[in-house]
Amino acid sequence: MDNKKFNLSEQAQEILKIAENHGVEQNFFFITTFQRYKRLLLNLQEFEKMLNNEGVSVERTYVKGTANQYIHPALSAYNKTSSEANKTVSTLVNIILKMRNRNDSDEPDPLLEYLSGKRDTL
């Protein structure tokens, strides 16, 4: 893939094209997992905005006026959400690969090539 800016909407459309090409776009598991993945990506964007605006640490002042620095709670949430998004995309790939229409040709699998960055589109 080239170095153009990553666009989540375009990426989602590409994943849907892949699903359609493999005949799994109407599969219940694909649909629900894909919706969950999109939500996780939106959450990650929000956490990134928060961390970019506020930094990775926050100051907490106690009743007696003592202040301490702590890791921003959004950083932990971001890391957990990133892990969940990675697991979810892995599940999506498995759904597509296991439920796709089989093709017995010797051509490379377009899904695997796209996901590995060897092609920009299907």
C-alpha positions as CSV (number, residue, x, y, z in Angstrom):
1,M,0.0,0.0,0.0
2,D,1.2,3.5,-0.6
3,N,1.7,6.1,2.1
4,K,-1.5,8.0,1.6
5,K,-3.4,9.0,4.7
6,F,-5.3,6.1,6.4
7,N,-9.0,6.7,6.1
8,L,-11.3,4.5,8.2
9,S,-14.3,4.9,5.9
10,E,-12.3,3.8,2.9
11,Q,-10.8,0.9,4.8
12,A,-14.3,-0.2,6.0
13,Q,-15.5,-0.1,2.4
14,E,-12.5,-2.2,1.2
15,I,-13.3,-4.8,3.9
16,L,-16.9,-4.9,2.7
17,K,-15.8,-5.4,-0.9
18,I,-13.6,-8.3,0.3
19,A,-16.5,-9.8,2.1
20,E,-18.7,-9.4,-0.9
21,N,-16.1,-10.9,-3.2
22,H,-15.9,-13.9,-0.9
23,G,-19.7,-14.2,-0.4
24,V,-19.8,-13.6,3.3
25,E,-21.2,-10.1,3.5
26,Q,-24.6,-11.3,4.7
27,N,-23.2,-13.8,7.2
28,F,-24.5,-13.0,10.7
29,F,-21.1,-13.5,12.3
30,F,-19.4,-11.3,9.8
31,I,-22.0,-8.5,10.1
32,T,-21.9,-8.4,13.9
33,T,-18.1,-8.7,14.2
34,F,-17.7,-6.0,11.5
35,Q,-20.0,-3.6,13.4
36,R,-18.0,-4.3,16.6
37,Y,-14.8,-3.6,14.8
38,K,-16.0,-0.3,13.4
39,R,-17.1,0.8,16.9
40,L,-13.7,-0.2,18.3
41,L,-12.0,1.9,15.7
42,L,-14.2,4.9,16.5
43,N,-13.4,4.5,20.2
44,L,-9.7,4.4,19.4
45,Q,-10.0,7.7,17.4
46,E,-11.7,9.3,20.4
47,F,-9.0,8.1,22.8
48,E,-6.3,9.3,20.5
49,K,-7.9,12.8,20.3
50,M,-8.1,12.9,24.1
51,L,-4.5,11.8,24.6
52,N,-3.3,14.3,21.9
53,N,-5.1,17.1,23.6
54,E,-4.5,16.3,27.2
55,G,-1.2,14.3,27.1
56,V,-0.5,10.9,28.6
57,S,-0.5,12.0,32.2
58,V,-3.0,13.8,34.4
59,E,-2.6,15.7,37.6
60,R,-4.7,14.8,40.6
61,T,-4.9,17.3,43.5
62,Y,-5.9,16.0,46.9
63,V,-7.9,17.8,49.6
64,K,-4.8,19.0,51.4
65,G,-3.6,20.5,48.1
66,T,-1.0,17.9,47.3
67,A,-0.8,17.2,43.6
68,N,0.5,14.0,41.9
69,Q,0.9,13.0,38.3
70,Y,-0.8,9.8,37.1
71,I,-1.0,8.0,33.8
72,H,-4.1,9.2,31.9
73,P,-6.9,6.7,32.2
74,A,-7.5,7.0,28.5
75,L,-4.1,5.5,27.8
76,S,-5.1,2.2,29.5
77,A,-8.5,2.3,27.7
78,Y,-6.7,2.9,24.4
79,N,-4.4,0.0,25.0
80,K,-7.2,-2.4,25.9
81,T,-9.3,-1.2,23.0
82,S,-6.3,-1.7,20.6
83,S,-6.0,-5.2,21.8
84,E,-9.7,-5.9,21.3
85,A,-9.6,-4.3,17.8
86,N,-6.7,-6.6,16.9
87,K,-8.5,-9.7,18.1
88,T,-11.7,-8.6,16.3
89,V,-10.0,-8.0,13.0
90,S,-8.3,-11.4,13.3
91,T,-11.8,-12.9,13.9
92,L,-13.1,-11.0,10.8
93,V,-10.3,-12.5,8.7
94,N,-11.0,-16.0,10.0
95,I,-14.7,-15.6,9.3
96,I,-14.0,-14.5,5.7
97,L,-11.3,-17.2,5.1
98,K,-13.4,-20.0,6.6
99,M,-16.8,-19.1,5.1
100,R,-15.8,-17.7,1.7
101,N,-16.8,-19.2,-1.6
102,R,-14.0,-21.6,-2.5
103,N,-11.9,-20.9,-5.6
104,D,-9.6,-23.7,-6.8
105,S,-7.5,-21.4,-9.0
106,D,-3.7,-21.0,-8.5
107,E,-4.1,-17.2,-8.3
108,P,-3.0,-15.6,-5.0
109,D,-5.8,-14.9,-2.6
110,P,-6.8,-11.2,-3.0
111,L,-7.9,-11.0,0.6
112,L,-4.6,-12.2,2.0
113,E,-2.7,-9.9,-0.5
114,Y,-4.7,-6.9,0.5
115,L,-4.4,-7.5,4.2
116,S,-0.6,-8.1,3.9
117,G,-0.2,-4.8,2.0
118,K,0.7,-6.3,-1.3
119,R,-2.3,-4.7,-3.1
120,D,-4.2,-1.4,-2.6
121,T,-7.6,-2.6,-3.7
122,L,-9.4,-5.7,-4.8
